[in-house]
Amino acid sequence: MIAGVYLVIALLILTKLCDVVSTLQRLEHPHGETNPVARTTMLRVGTTKAVWTVFVLALIIIGISGWAAINGGKIMQALFIVAGVVISIIQGSVAHCNWTRRDNVITRRVRILHSFFSRIIPG
């Protein structure tokens, strides 16, 4: 099971890196960012710096949660693997959408959720 945790850690890092690189290639201006927190940060510090800062924060979160899973027993490891695979699929789908400039099954659903939460919590 620990090998699975390490595999998911690698997947999370790889798919987040793909998300970062594809965002930098696609995003022409911060106003194109749909996440209001990310957009504000990009306008303040610049797109490149903001995107790489998010990547570093993701690495820290992945590292801490991976460490907790490894030291937390079988249930924590199983939960980490399931959640990590789901997150990796979403991150990979977002990167694919950025590169192809076309929504896919996952990003269509993410946009629906994003739209729903945007109405509840205005940015």
KOLPA-155481 format. One line per 3 residues: number of its first residue (from 1); for each residue x, y, z of N, C-alpha, C. Coordinates in Angstrom, 1 decimal. Example, Ala and Ser with C-alpha at 12.3 -4.5 7.8 and 13.67 -1.06 7.14 Angstrom:
! KOLPA-155481
1> 13.2 -5.7 7.8 12.3 -4.5 7.8 13.2 -3.3 7.8 ~ 12.8 -2.2 7.1 13.7 -1.1 7.1 12.9 0.0 7.9
//
This chain:
! KOLPA-155481
1> 0.8 -1.2 0.0 0.0 0.0 0.0 0.9 1.3 0.0 ~ 2.0 1.2 0.7 2.9 2.4 0.7 3.4 2.7 -0.7 ~ 3.7 1.6 -1.5 4.1 1.9 -2.9 3.0 2.6 -3.6
4> 1.8 2.3 -3.4 0.7 3.1 -4.0 0.6 4.5 -3.6 ~ 1.0 4.8 -2.4 1.0 6.2 -1.9 2.1 6.9 -2.7 ~ 3.3 6.3 -2.8 4.4 7.0 -3.5 4.0 7.2 -5.0
7> 3.3 6.2 -5.6 2.9 6.3 -7.0 1.9 7.5 -7.1 ~ 1.0 7.7 -6.2 0.0 8.8 -6.2 0.7 10.1 -6.0 ~ 1.7 10.1 -5.1 2.5 11.3 -4.9 3.1 11.8 -6.2
10> 3.7 10.8 -6.9 4.3 11.1 -8.2 3.3 11.6 -9.2 ~ 2.1 10.9 -9.3 1.0 11.4 -10.2 0.6 12.8 -9.9 ~ 0.4 13.1 -8.6 0.0 14.4 -8.2 1.0 15.5 -8.6
13> 2.3 15.2 -8.4 3.3 16.2 -8.8 3.3 16.3 -10.3 ~ 3.3 15.2 -11.1 3.4 15.3 -12.5 2.2 16.0 -13.1 ~ 1.0 15.6 -12.7 -0.2 16.3 -13.2 -0.3 17.8 -12.8
16> 0.2 18.1 -11.7 0.2 19.5 -11.3 1.2 20.3 -12.1 ~ 2.3 19.7 -12.4 3.3 20.3 -13.3 2.8 20.5 -14.7 ~ 2.0 19.5 -15.2 1.4 19.7 -16.5 0.4 20.8 -16.5
19> -0.4 20.9 -15.4 -1.4 22.0 -15.2 -0.7 23.3 -15.2 ~ 0.5 23.5 -14.5 1.2 24.7 -14.5 1.7 25.1 -15.8 ~ 2.4 24.2 -16.5 3.0 24.5 -17.8 1.9 24.8 -18.8
22> 0.8 24.1 -18.8 -0.3 24.3 -19.8 -0.9 25.7 -19.5 ~ -1.1 26.0 -18.2 -1.6 27.3 -17.8 -0.8 28.4 -18.3 ~ 0.5 28.3 -18.2 1.4 29.4 -18.6 1.4 29.5 -20.1
25> 1.2 28.4 -20.8 1.2 28.4 -22.3 -0.1 29.0 -22.8 ~ -1.2 28.7 -22.1 -2.5 29.1 -22.6 -2.9 30.5 -22.2 ~ -2.7 30.8 -20.9 -3.2 32.1 -20.3 -2.5 33.3 -20.9
28> -3.2 34.1 -21.6 -2.6 35.3 -22.2 -2.6 36.5 -21.3 ~ -3.6 36.5 -20.4 -3.8 37.6 -19.5 -4.5 37.1 -18.3 ~ -4.1 37.6 -17.1 -4.8 37.2 -15.9 -6.3 37.3 -15.8
31> -6.9 38.2 -16.6 -8.3 38.3 -16.7 -9.0 37.0 -17.2 ~ -8.2 36.2 -17.9 -8.7 34.9 -18.5 -8.8 33.9 -17.4 ~ -8.2 34.1 -16.3 -8.2 33.1 -15.2 -9.6 33.1 -14.5
34> -10.2 32.0 -14.3 -11.6 31.9 -13.8 -11.6 31.9 -12.2 ~ -10.5 31.5 -11.6 -10.4 31.5 -10.2 -10.1 32.9 -9.7 ~ -11.0 33.5 -8.9 -10.8 34.9 -8.5 -9.6 35.2 -7.7
37> -9.3 34.2 -6.8 -8.1 34.4 -5.9 -6.8 34.3 -6.8 ~ -6.8 33.4 -7.7 -5.6 33.2 -8.6 -5.5 34.5 -9.5 ~ -6.6 34.9 -10.0 -6.6 36.1 -10.9 -6.1 37.3 -10.2
40> -6.5 37.6 -8.9 -6.1 38.7 -8.2 -4.6 38.6 -7.9 ~ -4.1 37.4 -7.5 -2.7 37.2 -7.3 -1.9 37.4 -8.5 ~ -2.4 36.9 -9.6 -1.7 37.1 -10.9 -1.5 38.6 -11.3
43> -2.6 39.4 -11.0 -2.5 40.8 -11.3 -1.6 41.5 -10.4 ~ -1.4 41.0 -9.1 -0.5 41.6 -8.2 1.0 41.3 -8.4 ~ 1.3 40.0 -8.6 2.7 39.6 -8.7 3.1 39.1 -10.0
46> 2.2 39.0 -11.0 2.5 38.5 -12.3 2.0 37.1 -12.4 ~ 1.7 36.7 -13.6 1.1 35.4 -13.9 2.2 34.3 -13.6 ~ 3.3 34.4 -14.1 4.4 33.4 -14.0 4.7 33.1 -12.5
49> 4.9 34.2 -11.8 5.3 34.1 -10.4 4.1 33.4 -9.6 ~ 2.9 33.8 -9.9 1.7 33.3 -9.2 1.5 31.8 -9.5 ~ 1.7 31.4 -10.7 1.5 30.0 -11.1 2.6 29.1 -10.4
52> 3.8 29.6 -10.5 4.9 28.8 -9.8 4.8 28.7 -8.3 ~ 4.2 29.8 -7.7 4.0 29.8 -6.3 3.0 28.8 -5.9 ~ 1.9 28.7 -6.7 0.9 27.7 -6.5 1.5 26.3 -6.6
55> 2.4 26.1 -7.5 3.0 24.8 -7.7 3.8 24.5 -6.5 ~ 4.6 25.4 -5.9 5.4 25.2 -4.7 4.4 24.8 -3.5 ~ 3.3 25.6 -3.4 2.4 25.3 -2.3 1.8 23.9 -2.5
58> 1.5 23.5 -3.8 1.0 22.2 -4.0 2.0 21.1 -3.6 ~ 3.3 21.3 -3.9 4.3 20.4 -3.5 4.4 20.2 -2.0 ~ 4.2 21.3 -1.3 4.2 21.3 0.2 3.0 20.5 0.7
61> 1.9 20.8 0.1 0.6 20.0 0.5 0.7 18.6 0.2 ~ 1.2 18.3 -1.0 1.4 16.9 -1.4 2.4 16.2 -0.4 ~ 3.5 16.8 -0.1 4.5 16.2 0.8 3.9 16.0 2.2
64> 3.2 16.9 2.7 2.7 16.8 4.1 1.6 15.7 4.1 ~ 0.7 15.7 3.1 -0.4 14.8 3.1 0.1 13.4 2.8 ~ 1.1 13.3 1.9 1.8 12.0 1.6 2.5 11.4 2.9
67> 3.2 12.3 3.6 3.8 11.8 4.8 2.8 11.4 5.8 ~ 1.7 12.1 6.0 0.6 11.7 6.9 0.0 10.4 6.5 ~ -0.2 10.2 5.2 -0.8 8.9 4.8 0.2 7.8 5.1
70> 1.5 7.9 4.8 2.4 6.8 5.0 2.5 6.5 6.5 ~ 2.4 7.5 7.4 2.5 7.3 8.8 1.1 7.0 9.5 ~ 0.1 7.1 8.7 -1.3 7.1 9.3 -1.9 5.7 9.3
73> -1.3 4.7 8.7 -1.9 3.4 8.6 -2.7 3.2 7.3 ~ -3.2 2.0 7.2 -3.8 1.5 6.0 -5.0 2.4 5.5 ~ -5.9 2.8 6.5 -7.1 3.5 6.1 -6.6 4.9 5.5
76> -5.7 5.6 6.2 -5.2 6.8 5.7 -4.5 6.7 4.3 ~ -3.8 5.6 4.1 -3.2 5.3 2.9 -4.2 5.1 1.8 ~ -5.2 4.4 2.1 -6.3 4.1 1.1 -7.0 5.4 0.7
79> -7.3 6.2 1.7 -8.0 7.5 1.5 -7.1 8.4 0.6 ~ -5.8 8.5 1.0 -4.9 9.3 0.2 -4.8 8.8 -1.3 ~ -4.8 7.5 -1.5 -4.7 7.0 -2.8 -6.0 7.4 -3.6
82> -7.1 7.1 -3.0 -8.4 7.5 -3.7 -8.5 9.0 -4.0 ~ -8.3 9.8 -3.0 -8.4 11.2 -3.2 -7.3 11.7 -4.2 ~ -6.1 11.2 -4.1 -5.0 11.6 -5.0 -5.2 11.2 -6.4
85> -5.8 10.1 -6.6 -6.1 9.6 -8.0 -7.2 10.6 -8.6 ~ -8.2 10.9 -7.8 -9.3 11.8 -8.3 -8.7 13.1 -8.6 ~ -7.9 13.7 -7.8 -7.3 15.0 -8.0 -6.3 15.0 -9.2
88> -5.6 13.9 -9.4 -4.7 13.7 -10.5 -5.5 13.7 -11.8 ~ -6.6 13.0 -11.8 -7.5 13.0 -13.0 -7.9 14.4 -13.4 ~ -8.4 15.1 -12.4 -8.9 16.5 -12.6 -7.7 17.4 -13.1
91> -6.6 17.3 -12.4 -5.4 18.2 -12.9 -5.0 17.8 -14.3 ~ -5.0 16.5 -14.6 -4.6 16.1 -16.0 -5.6 16.5 -17.0 ~ -6.9 16.5 -16.6 -7.9 16.9 -17.5 -7.8 18.4 -17.8
94> -7.5 19.2 -16.7 -7.4 20.6 -16.9 -6.2 20.9 -17.8 ~ -5.1 20.3 -17.6 -3.9 20.4 -18.5 -4.3 20.1 -19.9 ~ -5.0 19.0 -20.1 -5.4 18.6 -21.5 -6.3 19.6 -22.1
97> -7.2 20.2 -21.3 -8.1 21.2 -21.8 -7.3 22.5 -22.2 ~ -6.3 22.8 -21.4 -5.5 24.0 -21.7 -4.7 23.8 -23.0 ~ -4.2 22.6 -23.2 -3.3 22.4 -24.4 -4.2 22.3 -25.6
100> -5.4 21.6 -25.5 -6.2 21.5 -26.7 -7.2 22.6 -26.9 ~ -7.4 23.4 -25.9 -8.3 24.5 -25.9 -9.8 24.0 -26.1 ~ -10.0 22.8 -25.7 -11.3 22.2 -25.8 -11.7 21.6 -24.4
103> -12.9 21.8 -23.9 -13.3 21.1 -22.7 -13.4 19.6 -23.0 ~ -13.2 18.9 -21.9 -13.4 17.4 -21.9 -14.5 17.1 -20.9 ~ -14.8 15.8 -20.7 -15.8 15.4 -19.8 -15.6 15.9 -18.4
106> -14.4 15.9 -17.9 -14.1 16.4 -16.6 -14.2 17.9 -16.5 ~ -13.6 18.6 -17.4 -13.5 20.1 -17.3 -14.9 20.7 -17.5 ~ -15.8 20.0 -18.2 -17.2 20.5 -18.3 -17.8 20.4 -17.0
109> -17.6 19.4 -16.2 -18.2 19.2 -14.9 -17.6 20.2 -13.9 ~ -16.3 20.4 -14.0 -15.6 21.4 -13.2 -16.1 22.8 -13.4 ~ -16.4 23.1 -14.7 -16.9 24.5 -15.0 -18.3 24.6 -14.4
112> -19.1 23.6 -14.5 -20.5 23.6 -13.9 -20.4 23.9 -12.4 ~ -19.5 23.1 -11.7 -19.3 23.3 -10.2 -18.8 24.7 -10.0 ~ -17.8 25.2 -10.8 -17.2 26.5 -10.6 -18.3 27.6 -10.7
115> -19.2 27.4 -11.7 -20.2 28.4 -12.0 -21.2 28.4 -10.8 ~ -21.5 27.2 -10.3 -22.4 27.1 -9.1 -21.8 27.8 -7.9 ~ -20.6 27.6 -7.6 -19.9 28.2 -6.4 -19.7 29.7 -6.6
118> -19.5 30.1 -7.9 -19.3 31.5 -8.2 -20.6 32.3 -7.9 ~ -21.7 31.7 -8.1 -23.0 32.4 -7.7 -23.2 32.5 -6.2 ~ -22.8 31.4 -5.5 -23.0 31.4 -4.1 -22.0 32.3 -3.4
121> -20.7 32.2 -3.8 -19.6 33.0 -3.2 -19.1 33.9 -4.3 ~ -19.6 35.1 -4.4 -19.1 36.0 -5.5 -17.7 36.4 -5.2 ~ -16.9 36.5 -6.3 -15.5 36.8 -6.2 -15.3 38.2 -6.2
//
